[in-house]
Amino acid sequence: MSNVVALDHLFDARRLWRGQPQARPPSRQPTGFPLLDTALPSGGWPEGALSEVLLPLDGIGELGLLWPTLARLTQAGGRVALIGPPYLPFPAAWAHAGVRLERLQVVRAEPRDVPWATEQCLRSAACAAVLCWPQQADDRTLRRLQLAAETGQCLGVAMRPASAAVHASPAALRLVLETRPARLRVLKCRGGNPPSQPLPWPLPVGTPETIPDSHVTAVPDRA
Amino acid sequence: MLWACILLPQLALDGVLRRHADPDEPLVLVDGPVQRRVLRAVNAAAKAQGLRAGLPLATAQAICARFATVEHDPAETTRWHDFLAAWAYRYGAQVSRQMPASLLVEVEASFRLFGPWPRMEALLREDLVALGFRHRIALAPNPWAARALAGVHDGLAITHDAPLKQALGQLPVERAGLPPEAADSLRRMGLRRLVQVYALPRAALGRRVGTDTLDQLDRLTGALATPLDCYQPPDHFESRIEFNYEVGATGQLLFPLRRMTGDLAAYLAGRDGGVQRFVLRLEHERGAATEVPVGLLAPERDAGMLFELARGRLDLVQLAAPVRALQLIARELPPFVPAGRDLFDVRPQQAVPWEQLRERLRARLGDEAVHGLSIRADHRPERAWRDHGDSAEAPPLPRPGWLLPRPIPLRERGLRILAGPERVESGWWDGDVRRDYYVVETAAGQRAWAYCPVGEREGFMLHGWFA
């Protein structure tokens, strides 16, 4: 009755395709939080892509999520641009987080100019990371930003209100911070399924040894 | 020495055409007294309609129904001649614009920099095509021969005396740059080519045509060396375009602006400099001109970048009156050091260096829009923040990541004090500050940096967010 076929035979005859034949190359952009890295399919921020961080409120640790990455990039000589931040970045706290202030550039822009300035910075390849705070960003705008990040091989992060979570987005990674209870949810991650369980927030900070040296990207200084 | 002659057969016309948005429309240059206007030069489209130089304007109007006429302006032509001399200066230290409608450049000294003549000739032609000038080029061991040969040939390159003699011999007598009456009398003697002239006994020839002609014949062969006036590039750049119609929108200025910034870049490359500040002057029919200053943080000379930055500034201008002329003035031309770049630096396409990106952002968002951050040694938070300069030591924590531009009342119930108070007392010398700072948590889970008057625990003012 049952027709037994060797699995190898099927593979050889190309009748059967093995999904994801090799593991994806690990991201060279670890988040600095080993727990989050293991939850993400690439093991870090998606490279050359736009990520979204969705926030219900200000002041719930959203910068803490980014500071390890910004510190790593600026210490390697990369330039980081902040486009249209909602408040003044307080230098003492940024410096304490390890961010090299002289590699940080703040771009003040009217809300309508924020997407434009972000696109310019992402596309230029002059920045290692670009953080933006668009007040209103439609699907088309985000798609442009995603494309610009791909073109410029740049790490792009858009900080948006949590209400945007209900809309689809072309961003490669979408994280939502929640308070009461404080937790971090991965809404979408390209190349894998989002973890079913939310992560605790604030994330436990791992020991530095968990990040291999080879992950530190040296960005040549073009000043 | 080897001299290249760049002959510009329609310099006046090209100067006019290059600023016309559609050079394919029939266009003629006219001059002469009002009663007897004569076509001075015609473009290809006008030629196709049957017009040619030398035709009276009335006749031309009878032949062709519609063509644009532009007044021939000798001063304008001189300016273009100067501009091209400034451009040619990049290819050789000795440039002369002494002879009309031609440029003479000593090129042999530049071969080590630009490569052998065929490659250099290609560079010259490439530039001239990009700038929009028709040209003929010839190379010869002396400038006079180069000029004479360029009048007949295009692309001829002679580096030695023997072939030079032969090429000169084949020149028609009337094309050798001899005084007109001498050329005329030689022609009447039945002499058609220079080889026949050189064959004559010198003394007898001198008695017939005069020493001026003999000198010119000697200059052609190189036997007589006459120094040329060499061109010295000026220390500033000015360019002006007058419109024969009124321009009501800045968008219409973009085409002339692109030409001007391109010219500026060509000029800068010639003197190996950059530009840090320039002014666009928009002249109106009456009233003061609108000045649009374009300032850069560092000298630049890339044509595309200069155009983009000038365009960014121009876009912000609200025109009060129609524009009749556009002028670009650059007086500060500091030395330019190109940004170093790594040979093995892998860069994505469309990559833009940071300096250029920064200027682009500043051009659209405003001069103050892009800035860095640094710490200032002051206990008062609002003064511990500044947007540039050297950083002082960071004060002991806790400090929030976000600072509000000015503190606002924190009207919320259920605040939980997590840390504090930290007393900030400072600035008695310029506006005293005495506050107790707390780290408080709101009911929604936000962590705020807020302060009260000293000794109190209510009336919180929100000053930052721990984000």
Boltz contact constraints between the chains, C-beta under 6 A:
constraints:
  - contact:
      token1: [A, 57]
      token2: [B, 444]
      max_distance: 6.0
  - contact:
      token1: [A, 57]
      token2: [B, 446]
      max_distance: 6.0
  - contact:
      token1: [A, 58]
      token2: [B, 465]
      max_distance: 6.0
  - contact:
      token1: [A, 59]
      token2: [B, 446]
      max_distance: 6.0
  - contact:
      token1: [A, 59]
      token2: [B, 447]
      max_distance: 6.0
  - contact:
      token1: [A, 59]
      token2: [B, 448]
      max_distance: 6.0
  - contact:
      token1: [A, 59]
      token2: [B, 465]
      max_distance: 6.0
  - contact:
      token1: [A, 59]
      token2: [B, 466]
      max_distance: 6.0
  - contact:
      token1: [A, 59]
      token2: [B, 467]
      max_distance: 6.0
  - contact:
      token1: [A, 60]
      token2: [B, 445]
      max_distance: 6.0
  - contact:
      token1: [A, 60]
      token2: [B, 446]
      max_distance: 6.0
  - contact:
      token1: [A, 62]
      token2: [B, 467]
      max_distance: 6.0
  - contact:
      token1: [A, 63]
      token2: [B, 401]
      max_distance: 6.0
  - contact:
      token1: [A, 63]
      token2: [B, 467]
      max_distance: 6.0
  - contact:
      token1: [A, 87]
      token2: [B, 402]
      max_distance: 6.0
  - contact:
      token1: [A, 87]
      token2: [B, 403]
      max_distance: 6.0
  - contact:
      token1: [A, 87]
      token2: [B, 404]
      max_distance: 6.0
  - contact:
      token1: [A, 88]
      token2: [B, 385]
      max_distance: 6.0
  - contact:
      token1: [A, 88]
      token2: [B, 403]
      max_distance: 6.0
  - contact:
      token1: [A, 89]
      token2: [B, 373]
      max_distance: 6.0
  - contact:
      token1: [A, 90]
      token2: [B, 399]
      max_distance: 6.0
  - contact:
      token1: [A, 90]
      token2: [B, 400]
      max_distance: 6.0
  - contact:
      token1: [A, 90]
      token2: [B, 403]
      max_distance: 6.0
  - contact:
      token1: [A, 91]
      token2: [B, 373]
      max_distance: 6.0
  - contact:
      token1: [A, 91]
      token2: [B, 374]
      max_distance: 6.0
  - contact:
      token1: [A, 91]
      token2: [B, 375]
      max_distance: 6.0
  - contact:
      token1: [A, 92]
      token2: [B, 375]
      max_distance: 6.0
  - contact:
      token1: [A, 92]
      token2: [B, 394]
      max_distance: 6.0
  - contact:
      token1: [A, 92]
      token2: [B, 395]
      max_distance: 6.0
  - contact:
      token1: [A, 92]
      token2: [B, 399]
      max_distance: 6.0
  - contact:
      token1: [A, 93]
      token2: [B, 399]
      max_distance: 6.0
  - contact:
      token1: [A, 93]
      token2: [B, 400]
      max_distance: 6.0
  - contact:
      token1: [A, 93]
      token2: [B, 401]
      max_distance: 6.0
  - contact:
      token1: [A, 95]
      token2: [B, 394]
      max_distance: 6.0
  - contact:
      token1: [A, 96]
      token2: [B, 394]
      max_distance: 6.0
  - contact:
      token1: [A, 96]
      token2: [B, 397]
      max_distance: 6.0
  - contact:
      token1: [A, 101]
      token2: [B, 373]
      max_distance: 6.0
  - contact:
      token1: [A, 101]
      token2: [B, 374]
      max_distance: 6.0
  - contact:
      token1: [A, 101]
      token2: [B, 391]
      max_distance: 6.0
  - contact:
      token1: [A, 104]
      token2: [B, 373]
      max_distance: 6.0
  - contact:
      token1: [A, 105]
      token2: [B, 372]
      max_distance: 6.0
  - contact:
      token1: [A, 106]
      token2: [B, 371]
      max_distance: 6.0
  - contact:
      token1: [A, 107]
      token2: [B, 361]
      max_distance: 6.0
  - contact:
      token1: [A, 107]
      token2: [B, 369]
      max_distance: 6.0
  - contact:
      token1: [A, 107]
      token2: [B, 370]
      max_distance: 6.0
  - contact:
      token1: [A, 108]
      token2: [B, 369]
      max_distance: 6.0
  - contact:
      token1: [A, 109]
      token2: [B, 365]
      max_distance: 6.0
  - contact:
      token1: [A, 113]
      token2: [B, 365]
      max_distance: 6.0
  - contact:
      token1: [A, 117]
      token2: [B, 361]
      max_distance: 6.0
  - contact:
      token1: [A, 123]
      token2: [B, 350]
      max_distance: 6.0
  - contact:
      token1: [A, 124]
      token2: [B, 352]
      max_distance: 6.0
  - contact:
      token1: [A, 124]
      token2: [B, 357]
      max_distance: 6.0
  - contact:
      token1: [A, 125]
      token2: [B, 347]
      max_distance: 6.0
  - contact:
      token1: [A, 125]
      token2: [B, 348]
      max_distance: 6.0
  - contact:
      token1: [A, 125]
      token2: [B, 351]
      max_distance: 6.0
  - contact:
      token1: [A, 126]
      token2: [B, 352]
      max_distance: 6.0
  - contact:
      token1: [A, 126]
      token2: [B, 354]
      max_distance: 6.0
  - contact:
      token1: [A, 126]
      token2: [B, 357]
      max_distance: 6.0
  - contact:
      token1: [A, 151]
      token2: [B, 350]
      max_distance: 6.0
  - contact:
      token1: [A, 152]
      token2: [B, 348]
      max_distance: 6.0
  - contact:
      token1: [A, 153]
      token2: [B, 348]
      max_distance: 6.0
  - contact:
      token1: [A, 179]
      token2: [B, 444]
      max_distance: 6.0
  - contact:
      token1: [A, 179]
      token2: [B, 445]
      max_distance: 6.0
  - contact:
      token1: [A, 180]
      token2: [B, 445]
      max_distance: 6.0
  - contact:
      token1: [A, 220]
      token2: [B, 342]
      max_distance: 6.0
  - contact:
      token1: [A, 220]
      token2: [B, 345]
      max_distance: 6.0
  - contact:
      token1: [A, 222]
      token2: [B, 353]
      max_distance: 6.0
